[in-house]
Amino acid sequence: MTGWILFGLFVFFSLLAGGTHGLKTIFTLLLNMGCILAIVALIIHGWNPVITALIGCLVITCLILFFNCGINAKTMASFLSVFTVLVLQLFFVLWITDAANLGGFGFEDLNDVAGYSFDIGIKISAVATACIMMGLIGALTDTAIAVSTAVFEVKANYPDSAFSDLYASGLRVGKDITGTTVNTLYFALLGEAATLMIWYHIYDYSWWELFNSIVFCREFIKLCFFSLSCVLVMPVCAAFCGSLLSGSLHAWMTKIEKGMQKLKKWIQDE
Amino acid sequence: MICRLLTQAKQYISENKRTLLLFAFLALFLSGAVLFTYFDAFLYDCPVGEVIEVKIEKTGIYHSPIGDEEGHALQTLTLRLINGKNKGKFILCENECTDSGVYDETYRPGDRLLLEIQNGAYTITGLKRDTVAALVFAVLLFAIVAVSRLKGVMTLLSVAVNGMLFSYALDAYLFHGVNIMISALCVSIIFCVICILIVCGWNKKAFASILSTLVSVLIVTVLTFVTIWGCDFEGVFAEGLQYLIIEADYRFTFLAMLLLGSLGAMMDICVSMAAGLQELIEKDHGIARASLNKSGIAIGKDMMGTMVNVLLFTYLCGSIPYIILVYHNGMTLDYSIISLEMVRFLCGGCGIMASVFFSRWICIRLLRGRDQS
């Protein structure tokens, strides 16, 4: 009941803020939720968590980018950069979750998980990797779109700009949004972990107890990975945008765009 | 080809000598810090041991309530103490572990473990994780400085200041009896002012962003809280809040967490909106209010979809391990498991949409000033 009223409030504010675009946002949101549910369902039925999450993340990225903004050079550049950063980071995340054994529940979780059998037959550090990958996909796509939109604006206003100019302007925009993106992630995680912080305050943990506790470490490393992905995607996206617009990939991109136009025409004719 | 690349690299290095030197110094410093955490066992009060040898012995296969198979094993670890007065001594420890590792850890040679002395015998309390945490943080610090330079440093600084302020707010709540809602509200106003001043600097743009953030936070907070409290928390299982210790005012605690969780996203929107509109006004001082409004709508459209997704994924992914545990115990999965995350997400979503609307309205009026004609 409360959930439905809040959802109504959310729909009302989206209509107020964006009109019909607000409805489109809500529709994408529902699709994304469906994707998350599907990924979770596949993982609990025994699919490999890391591979499922990686493929699921790519599907979600396609949904957000191509459904919301259409197939064009801008979304292609964003998709390529998201893919690159995701795959690069996957190995780092896998290594760290394994080295620090981040997946498991800690002593602080015992209130919630006491009474359950722990013999679940799924390697939990792989699940932790999947969680981190899925958690960062939203922020990653957000940053990639912001950078590529800005670079394409520059190209539209100054058609002669070379690769290095476009790359530099992409980085400049990236600099401006680092602060706010990191803050968004920080507050979202702080909102979730406020009770945990109260716990640490009441039991008066020392610094070394804090940084070796599995639960604190999990939240801290999660925040670091989320922010890291946003920071890494900026130069990658700027480079992809630059080379798609006036670099080595430019010829390739024009071919794709021509193909898309032909496809559109063909669909209209049929 | 390679020759050309080499000459280009040489030219780049000679042009950017100072920056590169700075980065090299930073990388050296950070790797030194990470190495220090690897050897910092002498700072610990509890004994720390390094795993030298592992003998593993399978103890059988157990089944979960829905029939998953899980191998259990007993590890016999040879540890060498690396701090305290028994430094260098070898000891034997036993450790029960499972394949999945839900509530236990499987150790490998080279791992460092925290120990505890119980009844004269050493028992393992857990893995020493500070090196890994330091490594990830060092990589983040290096990346953020390399990409965003000074702004990245300022961002991390503002996060650190916020963490300290939050700790003071918790002190006020826990030890001085201030209501958690009120202390959260005060602290989020201070957060908002500090963060925006650090990000934007001392100018008109910053004031417009701060004002629009505060207005949207107040309106959304009042609306969502009245809704949740009016429905008497029906369908919101706030008593199941994780890590809850003080159960007397768990409802206020949950509402305070809602407020904090959506604050960052709202600041993000208001700052971007103010920055975008300010740029348009600077290009053309006499720009008409209608066209500003139109651009504001376009800026808002770009942001709202992706921002809502950020919150969705950040919130929902955290509960996956718990969902998996519940499912494999043969319990039915229902809405109550993710009800808190959903409410958090919906409140954050309302906050985002409302701040898109209010920040456009306020920024246009504040930044453009009176009509000259």
Boltz contact constraints between the chains, C-beta under 6 A:
constraints:
  - contact:
      token1: [A, 1]
      token2: [B, 231]
      max_distance: 6.0
  - contact:
      token1: [A, 1]
      token2: [B, 234]
      max_distance: 6.0
  - contact:
      token1: [A, 1]
      token2: [B, 235]
      max_distance: 6.0
  - contact:
      token1: [A, 2]
      token2: [B, 228]
      max_distance: 6.0
  - contact:
      token1: [A, 2]
      token2: [B, 231]
      max_distance: 6.0
  - contact:
      token1: [A, 2]
      token2: [B, 234]
      max_distance: 6.0
  - contact:
      token1: [A, 2]
      token2: [B, 235]
      max_distance: 6.0
  - contact:
      token1: [A, 2]
      token2: [B, 236]
      max_distance: 6.0
  - contact:
      token1: [A, 3]
      token2: [B, 235]
      max_distance: 6.0
  - contact:
      token1: [A, 3]
      token2: [B, 342]
      max_distance: 6.0
  - contact:
      token1: [A, 5]
      token2: [B, 227]
      max_distance: 6.0
  - contact:
      token1: [A, 6]
      token2: [B, 346]
      max_distance: 6.0
  - contact:
      token1: [A, 7]
      token2: [B, 346]
      max_distance: 6.0
  - contact:
      token1: [A, 9]
      token2: [B, 350]
      max_distance: 6.0
  - contact:
      token1: [A, 10]
      token2: [B, 346]
      max_distance: 6.0
  - contact:
      token1: [A, 10]
      token2: [B, 349]
      max_distance: 6.0
  - contact:
      token1: [A, 10]
      token2: [B, 350]
      max_distance: 6.0
  - contact:
      token1: [A, 13]
      token2: [B, 350]
      max_distance: 6.0
  - contact:
      token1: [A, 13]
      token2: [B, 353]
      max_distance: 6.0
  - contact:
      token1: [A, 13]
      token2: [B, 354]
      max_distance: 6.0
  - contact:
      token1: [A, 14]
      token2: [B, 353]
      max_distance: 6.0
  - contact:
      token1: [A, 16]
      token2: [B, 357]
      max_distance: 6.0
  - contact:
      token1: [A, 17]
      token2: [B, 300]
      max_distance: 6.0
  - contact:
      token1: [A, 17]
      token2: [B, 353]
      max_distance: 6.0
  - contact:
      token1: [A, 17]
      token2: [B, 356]
      max_distance: 6.0
  - contact:
      token1: [A, 17]
      token2: [B, 357]
      max_distance: 6.0
  - contact:
      token1: [A, 18]
      token2: [B, 301]
      max_distance: 6.0
  - contact:
      token1: [A, 18]
      token2: [B, 304]
      max_distance: 6.0
  - contact:
      token1: [A, 21]
      token2: [B, 301]
      max_distance: 6.0
  - contact:
      token1: [A, 25]
      token2: [B, 304]
      max_distance: 6.0
  - contact:
      token1: [A, 25]
      token2: [B, 305]
      max_distance: 6.0
  - contact:
      token1: [A, 36]
      token2: [B, 316]
      max_distance: 6.0
  - contact:
      token1: [A, 40]
      token2: [B, 320]
      max_distance: 6.0
  - contact:
      token1: [A, 44]
      token2: [B, 324]
      max_distance: 6.0
  - contact:
      token1: [A, 44]
      token2: [B, 327]
      max_distance: 6.0
  - contact:
      token1: [A, 68]
      token2: [B, 305]
      max_distance: 6.0
  - contact:
      token1: [A, 96]
      token2: [B, 132]
      max_distance: 6.0
  - contact:
      token1: [A, 96]
      token2: [B, 136]
      max_distance: 6.0
  - contact:
      token1: [A, 99]
      token2: [B, 132]
      max_distance: 6.0
  - contact:
      token1: [A, 100]
      token2: [B, 129]
      max_distance: 6.0
  - contact:
      token1: [A, 100]
      token2: [B, 132]
      max_distance: 6.0
  - contact:
      token1: [A, 101]
      token2: [B, 105]
      max_distance: 6.0
  - contact:
      token1: [A, 101]
      token2: [B, 127]
      max_distance: 6.0
  - contact:
      token1: [A, 104]
      token2: [B, 101]
      max_distance: 6.0
  - contact:
      token1: [A, 104]
      token2: [B, 102]
      max_distance: 6.0
  - contact:
      token1: [A, 104]
      token2: [B, 103]
      max_distance: 6.0
  - contact:
      token1: [A, 105]
      token2: [B, 103]
      max_distance: 6.0
  - contact:
      token1: [A, 108]
      token2: [B, 243]
      max_distance: 6.0
  - contact:
      token1: [A, 112]
      token2: [B, 242]
      max_distance: 6.0
  - contact:
      token1: [A, 116]
      token2: [B, 325]
      max_distance: 6.0
  - contact:
      token1: [A, 116]
      token2: [B, 329]
      max_distance: 6.0
  - contact:
      token1: [A, 117]
      token2: [B, 64]
      max_distance: 6.0
  - contact:
      token1: [A, 117]
      token2: [B, 65]
      max_distance: 6.0
  - contact:
      token1: [A, 117]
      token2: [B, 329]
      max_distance: 6.0
  - contact:
      token1: [A, 118]
      token2: [B, 102]
      max_distance: 6.0
  - contact:
      token1: [A, 118]
      token2: [B, 103]
      max_distance: 6.0
  - contact:
      token1: [A, 119]
      token2: [B, 62]
      max_distance: 6.0
  - contact:
      token1: [A, 119]
      token2: [B, 64]
      max_distance: 6.0
  - contact:
      token1: [A, 119]
      token2: [B, 70]
      max_distance: 6.0
  - contact:
      token1: [A, 120]
      token2: [B, 64]
      max_distance: 6.0
  - contact:
      token1: [A, 120]
      token2: [B, 68]
      max_distance: 6.0
  - contact:
      token1: [A, 120]
      token2: [B, 100]
      max_distance: 6.0
  - contact:
      token1: [A, 120]
      token2: [B, 328]
      max_distance: 6.0
  - contact:
      token1: [A, 121]
      token2: [B, 68]
      max_distance: 6.0
  - contact:
      token1: [A, 121]
      token2: [B, 69]
      max_distance: 6.0
  - contact:
      token1: [A, 121]
      token2: [B, 70]
      max_distance: 6.0
  - contact:
      token1: [A, 122]
      token2: [B, 100]
      max_distance: 6.0
  - contact:
      token1: [A, 123]
      token2: [B, 100]
      max_distance: 6.0
  - contact:
      token1: [A, 124]
      token2: [B, 100]
      max_distance: 6.0
  - contact:
      token1: [A, 124]
      token2: [B, 101]
      max_distance: 6.0
  - contact:
      token1: [A, 124]
      token2: [B, 102]
      max_distance: 6.0
  - contact:
      token1: [A, 127]
      token2: [B, 321]
      max_distance: 6.0
  - contact:
      token1: [A, 131]
      token2: [B, 317]
      max_distance: 6.0
  - contact:
      token1: [A, 131]
      token2: [B, 320]
      max_distance: 6.0
  - contact:
      token1: [A, 134]
      token2: [B, 317]
      max_distance: 6.0
  - contact:
      token1: [A, 135]
      token2: [B, 313]
      max_distance: 6.0
  - contact:
      token1: [A, 135]
      token2: [B, 314]
      max_distance: 6.0
  - contact:
      token1: [A, 135]
      token2: [B, 317]
      max_distance: 6.0
  - contact:
      token1: [A, 137]
      token2: [B, 313]
      max_distance: 6.0
  - contact:
      token1: [A, 138]
      token2: [B, 309]
      max_distance: 6.0
  - contact:
      token1: [A, 138]
      token2: [B, 310]
      max_distance: 6.0
  - contact:
      token1: [A, 138]
      token2: [B, 313]
      max_distance: 6.0
  - contact:
      token1: [A, 139]
      token2: [B, 310]
      max_distance: 6.0
  - contact:
      token1: [A, 142]
      token2: [B, 306]
      max_distance: 6.0
  - contact:
      token1: [A, 142]
      token2: [B, 310]
      max_distance: 6.0
  - contact:
      token1: [A, 145]
      token2: [B, 306]
      max_distance: 6.0
  - contact:
      token1: [A, 175]
      token2: [B, 148]
      max_distance: 6.0
  - contact:
      token1: [A, 175]
      token2: [B, 151]
      max_distance: 6.0
  - contact:
      token1: [A, 178]
      token2: [B, 148]
      max_distance: 6.0
  - contact:
      token1: [A, 178]
      token2: [B, 151]
      max_distance: 6.0
  - contact:
      token1: [A, 178]
      token2: [B, 152]
      max_distance: 6.0
  - contact:
      token1: [A, 178]
      token2: [B, 155]
      max_distance: 6.0
  - contact:
      token1: [A, 179]
      token2: [B, 151]
      max_distance: 6.0
  - contact:
      token1: [A, 179]
      token2: [B, 155]
      max_distance: 6.0
  - contact:
      token1: [A, 179]
      token2: [B, 199]
      max_distance: 6.0
  - contact:
      token1: [A, 180]
      token2: [B, 268]
      max_distance: 6.0
  - contact:
      token1: [A, 180]
      token2: [B, 271]
      max_distance: 6.0
  - contact:
      token1: [A, 182]
      token2: [B, 155]
      max_distance: 6.0
  - contact:
      token1: [A, 183]
      token2: [B, 195]
      max_distance: 6.0
  - contact:
      token1: [A, 183]
      token2: [B, 264]
      max_distance: 6.0
  - contact:
      token1: [A, 184]
      token2: [B, 264]
      max_distance: 6.0
  - contact:
      token1: [A, 184]
      token2: [B, 265]
      max_distance: 6.0
  - contact:
      token1: [A, 184]
      token2: [B, 268]
      max_distance: 6.0
  - contact:
      token1: [A, 186]
      token2: [B, 159]
      max_distance: 6.0
  - contact:
      token1: [A, 187]
      token2: [B, 260]
      max_distance: 6.0
  - contact:
      token1: [A, 187]
      token2: [B, 263]
      max_distance: 6.0
  - contact:
      token1: [A, 187]
      token2: [B, 264]
      max_distance: 6.0
  - contact:
      token1: [A, 188]
      token2: [B, 261]
      max_distance: 6.0
  - contact:
      token1: [A, 188]
      token2: [B, 314]
      max_distance: 6.0
  - contact:
      token1: [A, 190]
      token2: [B, 260]
      max_distance: 6.0
  - contact:
      token1: [A, 191]
      token2: [B, 257]
      max_distance: 6.0
  - contact:
      token1: [A, 191]
      token2: [B, 260]
      max_distance: 6.0
  - contact:
      token1: [A, 191]
      token2: [B, 261]
      max_distance: 6.0
  - contact:
      token1: [A, 194]
      token2: [B, 257]
      max_distance: 6.0
  - contact:
      token1: [A, 195]
      token2: [B, 241]
      max_distance: 6.0
  - contact:
      token1: [A, 195]
      token2: [B, 243]
      max_distance: 6.0
  - contact:
      token1: [A, 195]
      token2: [B, 244]
      max_distance: 6.0
  - contact:
      token1: [A, 196]
      token2: [B, 243]
      max_distance: 6.0
  - contact:
      token1: [A, 199]
      token2: [B, 243]
      max_distance: 6.0
  - contact:
      token1: [A, 199]
      token2: [B, 245]
      max_distance: 6.0
  - contact:
      token1: [A, 201]
      token2: [B, 170]
      max_distance: 6.0
  - contact:
      token1: [A, 201]
      token2: [B, 174]
      max_distance: 6.0
  - contact:
      token1: [A, 202]
      token2: [B, 245]
      max_distance: 6.0
  - contact:
      token1: [A, 208]
      token2: [B, 44]
      max_distance: 6.0
  - contact:
      token1: [A, 211]
      token2: [B, 130]
      max_distance: 6.0
  - contact:
      token1: [A, 211]
      token2: [B, 133]
      max_distance: 6.0
  - contact:
      token1: [A, 212]
      token2: [B, 128]
      max_distance: 6.0
  - contact:
      token1: [A, 212]
      token2: [B, 129]
      max_distance: 6.0
  - contact:
      token1: [A, 212]
      token2: [B, 130]
      max_distance: 6.0
  - contact:
      token1: [A, 217]
      token2: [B, 129]
      max_distance: 6.0
  - contact:
      token1: [A, 217]
      token2: [B, 133]
      max_distance: 6.0
  - contact:
      token1: [A, 220]
      token2: [B, 133]
      max_distance: 6.0
  - contact:
      token1: [A, 221]
      token2: [B, 136]
      max_distance: 6.0
  - contact:
      token1: [A, 224]
      token2: [B, 136]
      max_distance: 6.0
  - contact:
      token1: [A, 224]
      token2: [B, 137]
      max_distance: 6.0
  - contact:
      token1: [A, 224]
      token2: [B, 140]
      max_distance: 6.0
  - contact:
      token1: [A, 227]
      token2: [B, 140]
      max_distance: 6.0
  - contact:
      token1: [A, 228]
      token2: [B, 140]
      max_distance: 6.0
  - contact:
      token1: [A, 228]
      token2: [B, 143]
      max_distance: 6.0
  - contact:
      token1: [A, 231]
      token2: [B, 143]
      max_distance: 6.0
  - contact:
      token1: [A, 231]
      token2: [B, 144]
      max_distance: 6.0
  - contact:
      token1: [A, 231]
      token2: [B, 147]
      max_distance: 6.0
  - contact:
      token1: [A, 234]
      token2: [B, 147]
      max_distance: 6.0
  - contact:
      token1: [A, 235]
      token2: [B, 147]
      max_distance: 6.0
